[in-house]
Amino acid sequence: MFLGADSDLIATTLRATGGNASVFGGIELITPTPLLPEEFSNSVRTSVFVDAGNVWDTEFDLSDYDNLSEIQRSKIVDYSDAGRYRVSAGVSLQWLSPMGPLVFTWSRPLKEYEEDEHEVFSFNIGTTF
């Protein structure tokens, strides 16, 4: 038995959002690693990148929140807007170490929104070349 739309529950949070549609893209340029001895050239690589993407909800209707106060409603973003994409750029150093692949990434947002949280540095273990 399936419940109809009148049984839907609408809940909001400022911490987590999602949707049923997404688009992502990126470009990465692998460059020679400067100041690196020849014996490490096969196990280390450097790259610069630009990534862009968005997740939105094609079923989201901002008018569902008309009953909220103006202050509460001002905190709700129109999650049906496919044009609210984000863009970041950065540099990555990847090392195929004896412990396994290690990736160090430094990045900066180029297009962001007030409610976004971002990290400048990330470190991953186990990402392959």
C-alpha positions in Angstrom: 0.0 0.0 0.0 1.3 3.4 -1.0 0.5 6.6 0.9 -0.5 9.7 -1.1 1.1 13.2 -1.1 -1.2 14.3 1.7 0.8 11.9 4.0 4.2 13.6 3.2 6.1 15.1 6.1 8.0 18.3 5.4 10.9 18.9 7.8 13.8 21.4 7.5 17.2 21.7 8.9 20.0 24.2 8.3 22.6 21.4 8.5 21.7 18.9 5.8 20.0 19.4 2.4 19.6 17.1 -0.5 17.6 16.6 -3.7 16.7 14.3 -6.5 18.7 15.9 -9.2 22.4 16.8 -9.5 25.1 17.9 -11.9 28.8 17.8 -11.4 31.8 18.6 -13.5 35.5 19.3 -13.2 38.8 19.7 -14.9 42.2 18.7 -13.7 45.6 19.5 -15.1 48.4 17.1 -14.0 51.7 19.0 -13.8 55.3 17.9 -13.1 56.0 18.2 -9.4 58.6 21.0 -8.8 61.8 20.3 -6.8 61.3 16.6 -6.7 64.2 14.1 -7.1 64.0 11.9 -10.2 63.4 8.6 -8.2 60.1 9.9 -6.9 58.7 11.1 -10.3 56.7 7.8 -10.8 55.1 7.9 -7.3 54.2 11.6 -6.9 52.1 13.8 -9.0 50.7 17.3 -8.6 47.6 18.7 -10.2 45.5 21.8 -10.3 41.7 21.6 -10.6 38.4 23.4 -10.9 35.2 21.6 -9.7 31.6 22.7 -10.0 28.3 21.2 -9.1 24.9 21.4 -7.6 22.2 19.3 -6.0 18.6 20.5 -6.1 15.1 19.2 -5.5 12.7 19.3 -8.5 9.8 18.7 -6.1 10.6 21.4 -3.6 8.0 24.2 -3.4 8.9 27.3 -1.3 5.3 28.2 -0.9 4.9 25.1 1.4 6.6 27.4 4.0 4.3 30.4 3.7 2.9 29.6 7.2 6.3 30.3 8.9 7.2 33.7 10.3 9.2 36.0 8.1 12.4 35.3 10.1 12.0 31.6 9.9 11.1 31.7 6.2 14.2 33.9 5.4 16.4 31.1 6.5 14.9 28.6 4.0 16.7 28.5 0.6 14.8 27.7 -2.6 16.2 24.2 -3.1 14.4 23.9 -6.4 16.8 26.4 -8.0 19.2 24.5 -10.3 21.3 27.7 -10.8 22.7 27.7 -7.2 25.8 25.8 -8.2 29.1 26.0 -6.3 32.6 26.2 -7.8 36.0 25.6 -6.2 39.6 25.5 -7.4 42.8 24.1 -5.9 45.9 22.1 -6.0 46.4 18.4 -5.1 49.5 16.4 -4.3 49.2 12.7 -4.7 51.8 10.2 -3.4 51.8 6.5 -3.9 53.5 5.8 -0.5 54.6 2.5 0.9 51.5 2.7 3.2 49.2 3.2 0.2 48.0 6.2 -1.8 48.0 9.6 0.1 46.3 12.7 -1.3 46.8 16.2 0.1 44.4 18.8 -1.3 44.3 22.6 -0.8 41.3 24.4 -2.3 39.3 27.6 -2.2 35.6 28.3 -3.1 35.2 30.5 -6.1 31.4 30.6 -5.9 29.7 29.9 -2.6 26.6 30.9 -0.6 26.2 32.2 2.9 24.9 28.9 4.4 27.9 26.9 2.9 30.6 25.3 5.0 33.9 24.7 3.4 37.4 23.3 4.2 40.6 24.6 2.8 42.7 21.5 3.4 41.8 17.8 3.1 43.8 14.6 3.4 42.8 11.2 2.0 44.2 7.8 2.4 43.5 5.1 -0.1 42.5 7.1 -3.2 44.1 5.6 -6.2 46.0 7.3 -9.0 
